[in-house]
Every structure is written in structure tokens, then in C-alpha cells.
């Protein structure tokens, strides 16, 4: 069973985005490829920093995909 969590893109560093969720705050953000976020959400790269998303997490706690909030 999957879980839906709020997610926030803090910033972009090269080809990686730092994303926070209720389980990973700004002191330990999740690193996600920018290309993946663009592909899954349709949000352009120049609009990703600061974007509010929904993270779909599987039963093992792995990020399955992202959606627009």
C-alpha cells in the first residue's frame, strides 16, 4: 500500500533537487534527479525550486513518484 506525503522542493543543485517531506526535513533532504521531477510533474525546471508536490511512497518507504500538489 502506498502513502501520499506533502513534499517541498527546497532548491536545485546541478541535476539534483533537494526535497523535504514529513520524514525528511531540511537538515536531511531527499536528493531526487531534476529530470525525474520534470517528467513526473510536468513542472518546468525554472519553476521547481519552491514547488509544493505530493510524494507517493511505497510500503518500504521508497519514493515511487511525484505529483503536483
N, CA, C and O atoms as a Maestro MAE file, in Angstrom:
{
 s_m_m2io_version
 :::
 2.0.0
}

f_m_ct {
 s_m_title
 :::
 protein
 m_atom[276] {
  # First column is atom index #
  i_m_mmod_type
  r_m_x_coord
  r_m_y_coord
  r_m_z_coord
  i_m_residue_number
  s_m_chain_name
  s_m_pdb_residue_name
  s_m_pdb_atom_name
  i_m_atomic_number
  :::
  1 25 0.843 -1.178 0.000 1 A "UNK " " N  " 7
  2 3 0.000 0.000 0.000 1 A "UNK " " CA " 6
  3 2 0.887 1.240 0.000 1 A "UNK " " C  " 6
  4 15 1.910 1.278 0.684 1 A "UNK " " O  " 8
  5 25 0.500 2.239 -0.756 2 A "UNK " " N  " 7
  6 3 1.302 3.450 -0.835 2 A "UNK " " CA " 6
  7 2 0.703 4.555 0.036 2 A "UNK " " C  " 6
  8 15 -0.475 4.532 0.395 2 A "UNK " " O  " 8
  9 25 1.550 5.505 0.354 3 A "UNK " " N  " 7
  10 3 1.178 6.638 1.196 3 A "UNK " " CA " 6
  11 2 1.449 7.919 0.422 3 A "UNK " " C  " 6
  12 15 2.420 8.001 -0.331 3 A "UNK " " O  " 8
  13 25 0.601 8.906 0.603 4 A "UNK " " N  " 7
  14 3 0.778 10.207 -0.037 4 A "UNK " " CA " 6
  15 2 1.284 11.188 1.010 4 A "UNK " " C  " 6
  16 15 0.681 11.348 2.071 4 A "UNK " " O  " 8
  17 25 2.400 11.845 0.697 5 A "UNK " " N  " 7
  18 3 3.002 12.809 1.618 5 A "UNK " " CA " 6
  19 2 3.174 14.157 0.925 5 A "UNK " " C  " 6
  20 15 3.407 14.220 -0.282 5 A "UNK " " O  " 8
  21 25 3.058 15.218 1.690 6 A "UNK " " N  " 7
  22 3 3.390 16.523 1.130 6 A "UNK " " CA " 6
  23 2 4.896 16.590 0.961 6 A "UNK " " C  " 6
  24 15 5.648 16.057 1.776 6 A "UNK " " O  " 8
  25 25 5.325 17.245 -0.096 7 A "UNK " " N  " 7
  26 3 6.757 17.385 -0.381 7 A "UNK " " CA " 6
  27 2 7.009 18.804 -0.877 7 A "UNK " " C  " 6
  28 15 6.146 19.429 -1.493 7 A "UNK " " O  " 8
  29 25 8.201 19.292 -0.595 8 A "UNK " " N  " 7
  30 3 8.577 20.653 -0.970 8 A "UNK " " CA " 6
  31 2 9.978 20.615 -1.574 8 A "UNK " " C  " 6
  32 15 10.902 20.045 -0.995 8 A "UNK " " O  " 8
  33 25 10.121 21.235 -2.753 9 A "UNK " " N  " 7
  34 3 11.432 21.316 -3.393 9 A "UNK " " CA " 6
  35 2 12.159 22.519 -2.803 9 A "UNK " " C  " 6
  36 15 11.764 23.662 -3.029 9 A "UNK " " O  " 8
  37 25 13.228 22.257 -2.043 10 A "UNK " " N  " 7
  38 3 13.996 23.334 -1.423 10 A "UNK " " CA " 6
  39 2 14.802 24.104 -2.458 10 A "UNK " " C  " 6
  40 15 14.691 25.324 -2.570 10 A "UNK " " O  " 8
  41 25 15.615 23.370 -3.215 11 A "UNK " " N  " 7
  42 3 16.491 24.005 -4.188 11 A "UNK " " CA " 6
  43 2 17.019 22.970 -5.157 11 A "UNK " " C  " 6
  44 15 16.892 21.764 -4.945 11 A "UNK " " O  " 8
  45 25 17.614 23.472 -6.230 12 A "UNK " " N  " 7
  46 3 18.235 22.608 -7.228 12 A "UNK " " CA " 6
  47 2 19.742 22.789 -7.157 12 A "UNK " " C  " 6
  48 15 20.247 23.906 -7.035 12 A "UNK " " O  " 8
  49 25 20.447 21.674 -7.235 13 A "UNK " " N  " 7
  50 3 21.907 21.683 -7.251 13 A "UNK " " CA " 6
  51 2 22.327 20.841 -8.450 13 A "UNK " " C  " 6
  52 15 22.315 19.611 -8.398 13 A "UNK " " O  " 8
  53 25 22.698 21.525 -9.529 14 A "UNK " " N  " 7
  54 3 23.047 20.802 -10.752 14 A "UNK " " CA " 6
  55 2 21.861 20.012 -11.251 14 A "UNK " " C  " 6
  56 15 20.798 20.575 -11.509 14 A "UNK " " O  " 8
  57 25 22.038 18.691 -11.390 15 A "UNK " " N  " 7
  58 3 20.956 17.858 -11.894 15 A "UNK " " CA " 6
  59 2 20.152 17.197 -10.770 15 A "UNK " " C  " 6
  60 15 19.360 16.291 -11.028 15 A "UNK " " O  " 8
  61 25 20.351 17.644 -9.527 16 A "UNK " " N  " 7
  62 3 19.638 17.094 -8.376 16 A "UNK " " CA " 6
  63 2 18.774 18.163 -7.706 16 A "UNK " " C  " 6
  64 15 19.121 19.344 -7.691 16 A "UNK " " O  " 8
  65 25 17.639 17.722 -7.151 17 A "UNK " " N  " 7
  66 3 16.776 18.599 -6.365 17 A "UNK " " CA " 6
  67 2 16.779 18.095 -4.931 17 A "UNK " " C  " 6
  68 15 16.784 16.888 -4.691 17 A "UNK " " O  " 8
  69 25 16.777 19.017 -3.984 18 A "UNK " " N  " 7
  70 3 16.647 18.643 -2.579 18 A "UNK " " CA " 6
  71 2 15.185 18.805 -2.204 18 A "UNK " " C  " 6
  72 15 14.616 19.892 -2.312 18 A "UNK " " O  " 8
  73 25 14.580 17.698 -1.757 19 A "UNK " " N  " 7
  74 3 13.148 17.644 -1.478 19 A "UNK " " CA " 6
  75 2 12.927 17.253 -0.021 19 A "UNK " " C  " 6
  76 15 13.541 16.313 0.483 19 A "UNK " " O  " 8
  77 25 12.037 17.990 0.648 20 A "UNK " " N  " 7
  78 3 11.686 17.642 2.024 20 A "UNK " " CA " 6
  79 2 10.297 17.006 2.059 20 A "UNK " " C  " 6
  80 15 9.439 17.292 1.225 20 A "UNK " " O  " 8
  81 25 10.107 16.143 3.042 21 A "UNK " " N  " 7
  82 3 8.822 15.501 3.319 21 A "UNK " " CA " 6
  83 2 8.664 15.475 4.837 21 A "UNK " " C  " 6
  84 15 9.589 15.857 5.553 21 A "UNK " " O  " 8
  85 25 7.528 15.038 5.337 22 A "UNK " " N  " 7
  86 3 7.400 14.934 6.791 22 A "UNK " " CA " 6
  87 2 8.448 14.006 7.429 22 A "UNK " " C  " 6
  88 15 8.735 14.121 8.621 22 A "UNK " " O  " 8
  89 25 9.014 13.095 6.638 23 A "UNK " " N  " 7
  90 3 10.016 12.157 7.159 23 A "UNK " " CA " 6
  91 2 11.450 12.623 6.936 23 A "UNK " " C  " 6
  92 15 12.371 12.102 7.565 23 A "UNK " " O  " 8
  93 25 11.652 13.606 6.042 24 A "UNK " " N  " 7
  94 3 12.995 14.115 5.726 24 A "UNK " " CA " 6
  95 2 12.924 15.633 5.695 24 A "UNK " " C  " 6
  96 15 12.436 16.208 4.723 24 A "UNK " " O  " 8
  97 25 13.404 16.287 6.742 25 A "UNK " " N  " 7
  98 3 13.329 17.749 6.805 25 A "UNK " " CA " 6
  99 2 14.535 18.399 6.141 25 A "UNK " " C  " 6
  100 15 15.341 17.720 5.504 25 A "UNK " " O  " 8
  101 25 14.657 19.710 6.292 26 A "UNK " " N  " 7
  102 3 15.723 20.470 5.617 26 A "UNK " " CA " 6
  103 2 17.130 20.086 6.060 26 A "UNK " " C  " 6
  104 15 18.096 20.389 5.359 26 A "UNK " " O  " 8
  105 25 17.266 19.423 7.212 27 A "UNK " " N  " 7
  106 3 18.593 19.008 7.657 27 A "UNK " " CA " 6
  107 2 19.047 17.715 6.986 27 A "UNK " " C  " 6
  108 15 20.231 17.380 7.021 27 A "UNK " " O  " 8
  109 25 18.109 16.986 6.371 28 A "UNK " " N  " 7
  110 3 18.427 15.721 5.697 28 A "UNK " " CA " 6
  111 2 17.464 15.504 4.526 28 A "UNK " " C  " 6
  112 15 16.719 14.524 4.513 28 A "UNK " " O  " 8
  113 25 17.476 16.418 3.536 29 A "UNK " " N  " 7
  114 3 16.518 16.294 2.435 29 A "UNK " " CA " 6
  115 2 16.827 15.109 1.517 29 A "UNK " " C  " 6
  116 15 17.960 14.635 1.436 29 A "UNK " " O  " 8
  117 25 15.805 14.662 0.847 30 A "UNK " " N  " 7
  118 3 15.932 13.611 -0.164 30 A "UNK " " CA " 6
  119 2 16.525 14.240 -1.427 30 A "UNK " " C  " 6
  120 15 16.105 15.328 -1.822 30 A "UNK " " O  " 8
  121 25 17.477 13.587 -2.055 31 A "UNK " " N  " 7
  122 3 18.031 14.054 -3.335 31 A "UNK " " CA " 6
  123 2 17.311 13.299 -4.447 31 A "UNK " " C  " 6
  124 15 17.272 12.069 -4.457 31 A "UNK " " O  " 8
  125 25 16.746 14.053 -5.377 32 A "UNK " " N  " 7
  126 3 15.963 13.482 -6.473 32 A "UNK " " CA " 6
  127 2 16.454 14.099 -7.783 32 A "UNK " " C  " 6
  128 15 16.680 15.308 -7.844 32 A "UNK " " O  " 8
  129 25 16.622 13.290 -8.828 33 A "UNK " " N  " 7
  130 3 17.024 13.866 -10.110 33 A "UNK " " CA " 6
  131 2 15.997 14.890 -10.617 33 A "UNK " " C  " 6
  132 15 14.794 14.627 -10.614 33 A "UNK " " O  " 8
  133 25 16.482 16.047 -11.046 34 A "UNK " " N  " 7
  134 3 15.604 17.096 -11.562 34 A "UNK " " CA " 6
  135 2 14.796 16.561 -12.737 34 A "UNK " " C  " 6
  136 15 13.599 16.835 -12.834 34 A "UNK " " O  " 8
  137 25 15.417 15.816 -13.617 35 A "UNK " " N  " 7
  138 3 14.733 15.273 -14.789 35 A "UNK " " CA " 6
  139 2 13.523 14.421 -14.379 35 A "UNK " " C  " 6
  140 15 12.480 14.468 -15.032 35 A "UNK " " O  " 8
  141 25 13.662 13.654 -13.312 36 A "UNK " " N  " 7
  142 3 12.541 12.838 -12.824 36 A "UNK " " CA " 6
  143 2 11.373 13.718 -12.398 36 A "UNK " " C  " 6
  144 15 10.224 13.431 -12.736 36 A "UNK " " O  " 8
  145 25 11.659 14.790 -11.657 37 A "UNK " " N  " 7
  146 3 10.588 15.683 -11.204 37 A "UNK " " CA " 6
  147 2 9.897 16.349 -12.386 37 A "UNK " " C  " 6
  148 15 8.673 16.479 -12.400 37 A "UNK " " O  " 8
  149 25 10.679 16.772 -13.381 38 A "UNK " " N  " 7
  150 3 10.098 17.385 -14.577 38 A "UNK " " CA " 6
  151 2 9.190 16.381 -15.293 38 A "UNK " " C  " 6
  152 15 8.065 16.712 -15.668 38 A "UNK " " O  " 8
  153 25 9.682 15.167 -15.478 39 A "UNK " " N  " 7
  154 3 8.933 14.120 -16.182 39 A "UNK " " CA " 6
  155 2 7.643 13.755 -15.442 39 A "UNK " " C  " 6
  156 15 6.587 13.626 -16.060 39 A "UNK " " O  " 8
  157 25 7.730 13.587 -14.118 40 A "UNK " " N  " 7
  158 3 6.574 13.119 -13.365 40 A "UNK " " CA " 6
  159 2 5.553 14.211 -13.057 40 A "UNK " " C  " 6
  160 15 4.363 13.920 -12.931 40 A "UNK " " O  " 8
  161 25 5.999 15.468 -12.931 41 A "UNK " " N  " 7
  162 3 5.069 16.537 -12.552 41 A "UNK " " CA " 6
  163 2 4.710 17.474 -13.697 41 A "UNK " " C  " 6
  164 15 3.664 18.122 -13.668 41 A "UNK " " O  " 8
  165 25 5.579 17.547 -14.711 42 A "UNK " " N  " 7
  166 3 5.358 18.482 -15.797 42 A "UNK " " CA " 6
  167 2 5.736 19.914 -15.447 42 A "UNK " " C  " 6
  168 15 5.494 20.826 -16.237 42 A "UNK " " O  " 8
  169 25 6.323 20.124 -14.279 43 A "UNK " " N  " 7
  170 3 6.743 21.461 -13.862 43 A "UNK " " CA " 6
  171 2 8.084 21.775 -14.522 43 A "UNK " " C  " 6
  172 15 9.017 20.977 -14.422 43 A "UNK " " O  " 8
  173 25 8.199 22.927 -15.199 44 A "UNK " " N  " 7
  174 3 9.469 23.292 -15.831 44 A "UNK " " CA " 6
  175 2 10.584 23.465 -14.795 44 A "UNK " " C  " 6
  176 15 10.327 23.826 -13.646 44 A "UNK " " O  " 8
  177 25 11.811 23.206 -15.211 45 A "UNK " " N  " 7
  178 3 12.966 23.304 -14.306 45 A "UNK " " CA " 6
  179 2 13.028 24.649 -13.588 45 A "UNK " " C  " 6
  180 15 13.291 24.696 -12.386 45 A "UNK " " O  " 8
  181 25 12.791 25.737 -14.307 46 A "UNK " " N  " 7
  182 3 12.928 27.054 -13.684 46 A "UNK " " CA " 6
  183 2 11.819 27.364 -12.681 46 A "UNK " " C  " 6
  184 15 11.869 28.399 -12.016 46 A "UNK " " O  " 8
  185 25 10.816 26.489 -12.558 47 A "UNK " " N  " 7
  186 3 9.742 26.668 -11.578 47 A "UNK " " CA " 6
  187 2 9.784 25.624 -10.458 47 A "UNK " " C  " 6
  188 15 8.933 25.647 -9.569 47 A "UNK " " O  " 8
  189 25 10.751 24.716 -10.487 48 A "UNK " " N  " 7
  190 3 10.796 23.635 -9.488 48 A "UNK " " CA " 6
  191 2 11.186 24.107 -8.089 48 A "UNK " " C  " 6
  192 15 10.573 23.688 -7.107 48 A "UNK " " O  " 8
  193 25 12.188 24.964 -7.984 49 A "UNK " " N  " 7
  194 3 12.608 25.423 -6.649 49 A "UNK " " CA " 6
  195 2 11.432 26.124 -5.981 49 A "UNK " " C  " 6
  196 15 10.880 27.084 -6.519 49 A "UNK " " O  " 8
  197 25 11.059 25.639 -4.817 50 A "UNK " " N  " 7
  198 3 9.928 26.193 -4.081 50 A "UNK " " CA " 6
  199 2 8.605 25.509 -4.361 50 A "UNK " " C  " 6
  200 15 7.603 25.825 -3.719 50 A "UNK " " O  " 8
  201 25 8.578 24.572 -5.312 51 A "UNK " " N  " 7
  202 3 7.327 23.908 -5.684 51 A "UNK " " CA " 6
  203 2 6.818 22.998 -4.561 51 A "UNK " " C  " 6
  204 15 7.591 22.338 -3.868 51 A "UNK " " O  " 8
  205 25 5.510 22.989 -4.411 52 A "UNK " " N  " 7
  206 3 4.837 22.076 -3.488 52 A "UNK " " CA " 6
  207 2 4.375 20.873 -4.296 52 A "UNK " " C  " 6
  208 15 3.713 21.025 -5.322 52 A "UNK " " O  " 8
  209 25 4.724 19.681 -3.832 53 A "UNK " " N  " 7
  210 3 4.408 18.438 -4.528 53 A "UNK " " CA " 6
  211 2 3.732 17.459 -3.590 53 A "UNK " " C  " 6
  212 15 3.616 17.696 -2.388 53 A "UNK " " O  " 8
  213 25 3.288 16.352 -4.168 54 A "UNK " " N  " 7
  214 3 2.827 15.192 -3.410 54 A "UNK " " CA " 6
  215 2 3.782 14.061 -3.758 54 A "UNK " " C  " 6
  216 15 4.000 13.762 -4.932 54 A "UNK " " O  " 8
  217 25 4.349 13.436 -2.735 55 A "UNK " " N  " 7
  218 3 5.236 12.288 -2.943 55 A "UNK " " CA " 6
  219 2 4.447 11.019 -2.636 55 A "UNK " " C  " 6
  220 15 3.804 10.917 -1.591 55 A "UNK " " O  " 8
  221 25 4.501 10.067 -3.540 56 A "UNK " " N  " 7
  222 3 3.868 8.768 -3.333 56 A "UNK " " CA " 6
  223 2 4.970 7.821 -2.866 56 A "UNK " " C  " 6
  224 15 5.960 7.609 -3.565 56 A "UNK " " O  " 8
  225 25 4.784 7.259 -1.678 57 A "UNK " " N  " 7
  226 3 5.801 6.419 -1.041 57 A "UNK " " CA " 6
  227 2 5.269 4.998 -0.927 57 A "UNK " " C  " 6
  228 15 4.124 4.797 -0.520 57 A "UNK " " O  " 8
  229 25 6.087 4.009 -1.283 58 A "UNK " " N  " 7
  230 3 5.639 2.616 -1.190 58 A "UNK " " CA " 6
  231 2 5.734 2.100 0.246 58 A "UNK " " C  " 6
  232 15 6.176 2.820 1.142 58 A "UNK " " O  " 8
  233 25 5.328 0.876 0.457 59 A "UNK " " N  " 7
  234 3 5.294 0.270 1.795 59 A "UNK " " CA " 6
  235 2 6.674 0.191 2.435 59 A "UNK " " C  " 6
  236 15 6.788 0.139 3.660 59 A "UNK " " O  " 8
  237 25 7.734 0.183 1.609 60 A "UNK " " N  " 7
  238 3 9.103 0.122 2.132 60 A "UNK " " CA " 6
  239 2 9.706 1.503 2.351 60 A "UNK " " C  " 6
  240 15 10.876 1.616 2.718 60 A "UNK " " O  " 8
  241 25 8.913 2.563 2.129 61 A "UNK " " N  " 7
  242 3 9.393 3.920 2.350 61 A "UNK " " CA " 6
  243 2 10.125 4.535 1.178 61 A "UNK " " C  " 6
  244 15 10.689 5.622 1.307 61 A "UNK " " O  " 8
  245 25 10.130 3.856 0.022 62 A "UNK " " N  " 7
  246 3 10.790 4.380 -1.179 62 A "UNK " " CA " 6
  247 2 9.852 5.302 -1.932 62 A "UNK " " C  " 6
  248 15 8.650 5.050 -2.012 62 A "UNK " " O  " 8
  249 25 10.399 6.363 -2.480 63 A "UNK " " N  " 7
  250 3 9.615 7.311 -3.266 63 A "UNK " " CA " 6
  251 2 9.275 6.674 -4.616 63 A "UNK " " C  " 6
  252 15 10.166 6.427 -5.429 63 A "UNK " " O  " 8
  253 25 7.999 6.410 -4.851 64 A "UNK " " N  " 7
  254 3 7.561 5.823 -6.118 64 A "UNK " " CA " 6
  255 2 7.450 6.856 -7.216 64 A "UNK " " C  " 6
  256 15 7.913 6.639 -8.336 64 A "UNK " " O  " 8
  257 25 6.824 8.003 -6.888 65 A "UNK " " N  " 7
  258 3 6.646 9.039 -7.887 65 A "UNK " " CA " 6
  259 2 6.245 10.345 -7.201 65 A "UNK " " C  " 6
  260 15 5.962 10.388 -6.004 65 A "UNK " " O  " 8
  261 25 6.232 11.404 -8.008 66 A "UNK " " N  " 7
  262 3 5.817 12.723 -7.527 66 A "UNK " " CA " 6
  263 2 4.673 13.233 -8.395 66 A "UNK " " C  " 6
  264 15 4.591 12.921 -9.583 66 A "UNK " " O  " 8
  265 25 3.792 14.022 -7.784 67 A "UNK " " N  " 7
  266 3 2.678 14.659 -8.485 67 A "UNK " " CA " 6
  267 2 2.624 16.115 -8.073 67 A "UNK " " C  " 6
  268 15 3.171 16.497 -7.039 67 A "UNK " " O  " 8
  269 25 1.958 16.933 -8.890 68 A "UNK " " N  " 7
  270 3 1.691 18.310 -8.479 68 A "UNK " " CA " 6
  271 2 0.781 18.293 -7.276 68 A "UNK " " C  " 6
  272 15 -0.102 17.442 -7.169 68 A "UNK " " O  " 8
  273 25 0.987 19.223 -6.376 69 A "UNK " " N  " 7
  274 3 0.133 19.292 -5.173 69 A "UNK " " CA " 6
  275 2 -1.230 19.869 -5.535 69 A "UNK " " C  " 6
  276 15 -2.092 20.009 -4.667 69 A "UNK " " O  " 8
  :::
 }
 m_bond[275] {
  # First column is bond index #
  i_m_from
  i_m_to
  i_m_order
  :::
  1 1 2 1
  2 2 3 1
  3 3 4 2
  4 3 5 1
  5 5 6 1
  6 6 7 1
  7 7 8 2
  8 7 9 1
  9 9 10 1
  10 10 11 1
  11 11 12 2
  12 11 13 1
  13 13 14 1
  14 14 15 1
  15 15 16 2
  16 15 17 1
  17 17 18 1
  18 18 19 1
  19 19 20 2
  20 19 21 1
  21 21 22 1
  22 22 23 1
  23 23 24 2
  24 23 25 1
  25 25 26 1
  26 26 27 1
  27 27 28 2
  28 27 29 1
  29 29 30 1
  30 30 31 1
  31 31 32 2
  32 31 33 1
  33 33 34 1
  34 34 35 1
  35 35 36 2
  36 35 37 1
  37 37 38 1
  38 38 39 1
  39 39 40 2
  40 39 41 1
  41 41 42 1
  42 42 43 1
  43 43 44 2
  44 43 45 1
  45 45 46 1
  46 46 47 1
  47 47 48 2
  48 47 49 1
  49 49 50 1
  50 50 51 1
  51 51 52 2
  52 51 53 1
  53 53 54 1
  54 54 55 1
  55 55 56 2
  56 55 57 1
  57 57 58 1
  58 58 59 1
  59 59 60 2
  60 59 61 1
  61 61 62 1
  62 62 63 1
  63 63 64 2
  64 63 65 1
  65 65 66 1
  66 66 67 1
  67 67 68 2
  68 67 69 1
  69 69 70 1
  70 70 71 1
  71 71 72 2
  72 71 73 1
  73 73 74 1
  74 74 75 1
  75 75 76 2
  76 75 77 1
  77 77 78 1
  78 78 79 1
  79 79 80 2
  80 79 81 1
  81 81 82 1
  82 82 83 1
  83 83 84 2
  84 83 85 1
  85 85 86 1
  86 86 87 1
  87 87 88 2
  88 87 89 1
  89 89 90 1
  90 90 91 1
  91 91 92 2
  92 91 93 1
  93 93 94 1
  94 94 95 1
  95 95 96 2
  96 95 97 1
  97 97 98 1
  98 98 99 1
  99 99 100 2
  100 99 101 1
  101 101 102 1
  102 102 103 1
  103 103 104 2
  104 103 105 1
  105 105 106 1
  106 106 107 1
  107 107 108 2
  108 107 109 1
  109 109 110 1
  110 110 111 1
  111 111 112 2
  112 111 113 1
  113 113 114 1
  114 114 115 1
  115 115 116 2
  116 115 117 1
  117 117 118 1
  118 118 119 1
  119 119 120 2
  120 119 121 1
  121 121 122 1
  122 122 123 1
  123 123 124 2
  124 123 125 1
  125 125 126 1
  126 126 127 1
  127 127 128 2
  128 127 129 1
  129 129 130 1
  130 130 131 1
  131 131 132 2
  132 131 133 1
  133 133 134 1
  134 134 135 1
  135 135 136 2
  136 135 137 1
  137 137 138 1
  138 138 139 1
  139 139 140 2
  140 139 141 1
  141 141 142 1
  142 142 143 1
  143 143 144 2
  144 143 145 1
  145 145 146 1
  146 146 147 1
  147 147 148 2
  148 147 149 1
  149 149 150 1
  150 150 151 1
  151 151 152 2
  152 151 153 1
  153 153 154 1
  154 154 155 1
  155 155 156 2
  156 155 157 1
  157 157 158 1
  158 158 159 1
  159 159 160 2
  160 159 161 1
  161 161 162 1
  162 162 163 1
  163 163 164 2
  164 163 165 1
  165 165 166 1
  166 166 167 1
  167 167 168 2
  168 167 169 1
  169 169 170 1
  170 170 171 1
  171 171 172 2
  172 171 173 1
  173 173 174 1
  174 174 175 1
  175 175 176 2
  176 175 177 1
  177 177 178 1
  178 178 179 1
  179 179 180 2
  180 179 181 1
  181 181 182 1
  182 182 183 1
  183 183 184 2
  184 183 185 1
  185 185 186 1
  186 186 187 1
  187 187 188 2
  188 187 189 1
  189 189 190 1
  190 190 191 1
  191 191 192 2
  192 191 193 1
  193 193 194 1
  194 194 195 1
  195 195 196 2
  196 195 197 1
  197 197 198 1
  198 198 199 1
  199 199 200 2
  200 199 201 1
  201 201 202 1
  202 202 203 1
  203 203 204 2
  204 203 205 1
  205 205 206 1
  206 206 207 1
  207 207 208 2
  208 207 209 1
  209 209 210 1
  210 210 211 1
  211 211 212 2
  212 211 213 1
  213 213 214 1
  214 214 215 1
  215 215 216 2
  216 215 217 1
  217 217 218 1
  218 218 219 1
  219 219 220 2
  220 219 221 1
  221 221 222 1
  222 222 223 1
  223 223 224 2
  224 223 225 1
  225 225 226 1
  226 226 227 1
  227 227 228 2
  228 227 229 1
  229 229 230 1
  230 230 231 1
  231 231 232 2
  232 231 233 1
  233 233 234 1
  234 234 235 1
  235 235 236 2
  236 235 237 1
  237 237 238 1
  238 238 239 1
  239 239 240 2
  240 239 241 1
  241 241 242 1
  242 242 243 1
  243 243 244 2
  244 243 245 1
  245 245 246 1
  246 246 247 1
  247 247 248 2
  248 247 249 1
  249 249 250 1
  250 250 251 1
  251 251 252 2
  252 251 253 1
  253 253 254 1
  254 254 255 1
  255 255 256 2
  256 255 257 1
  257 257 258 1
  258 258 259 1
  259 259 260 2
  260 259 261 1
  261 261 262 1
  262 262 263 1
  263 263 264 2
  264 263 265 1
  265 265 266 1
  266 266 267 1
  267 267 268 2
  268 267 269 1
  269 269 270 1
  270 270 271 1
  271 271 272 2
  272 271 273 1
  273 273 274 1
  274 274 275 1
  275 275 276 2
  :::
 }
}
